[in-house]
Amino acid sequence: MATASVRETLKRDVDTWSDDLVENVIDFVHFITEDSQAEENYLWQKVEEAHAYDREHPDGIVTVRVEDWDAAPRRPADTME
């Protein structure tokens, strides 16, 4: 369905709803959009914190080859059973 026709369909449908239903729907839409924005902000904050930590602790970043990783001894907590 094209965006314009979806918008028009929504407008027509909303005009048939009770005021209480319209209020509930708009409250829900606001909740979803605000919650989504809050989650996105939180995740970006965590990314920035991780970058800052990495800059402060450059020796903590280690690159290993697959062969070395696979050959490393495993602890019981490292295995999924």
N, C-alpha and C positions, 0 to 999 in steps of 0.2 A: 504494500500500500504506500503510495507516495506521501511524503511528509505533509503536504497541504491537505490532502484528503483525510489523513489521520487527525490533524488538528481540527478540521471541520467536523469530523465525526465526533470527536471528543466534545467540542462545543455544543453540538446538538444533544448529545447524551447528557451532559452536565445540566443543560436547561430543563431536563425532565426529572432530575433528582431533587429530593427534599433538601432543604437548607442544612439539616443536621448531617445528611450524608455528604454533602459538598464540604462541610466543615471538617468532617472526619477524614475525607480524602485529602484535602489540602494539608491537614495536620500530618498525615502519614507521609505525604510527599516531602514536606519540610523536614520531617524526622529523618527520612532516608537520605536526602541530599546533605543535611547538616552532619549526619553520622558518617557519611562517606567522606566528606571534607575533613572531619576530625580524624578519621582513620588515616587518610592520606597525609595529613600534617604530622601525625604521630610517627608514621613510617619514615617520612623524610627526616624527621628529627633523629630517629634511630640511625639512619644512614649517615647523617652528619656526625653523630656521636662516634660511630664506628670509624669514620675517616679521621676524626680528631685523635682517637685512641691509636690508630695505626701510625699517624704522624708522630705521636709522642713515644711510641714503642716500636720503632722500625725493626729492631732485632727480633721481634715476635712474629714477623712474617717470614715464613719459610716455604720455599718452593721445593717440592720433591718430585722425582720421576715416578711414574706408575710402578715400575719394577721395585723401587725402594719402598714405596708405600705397601705394596703387596707382600714384600718380604719382611716387613716390620712385625715384631711379635704383637699378638693381640691379647688384650685383657678381657676377662669375661664380660665386663660392661660394654665393650666395643662390639660385641656380636649381637645380632638380632636372632632371637629364637622364638 
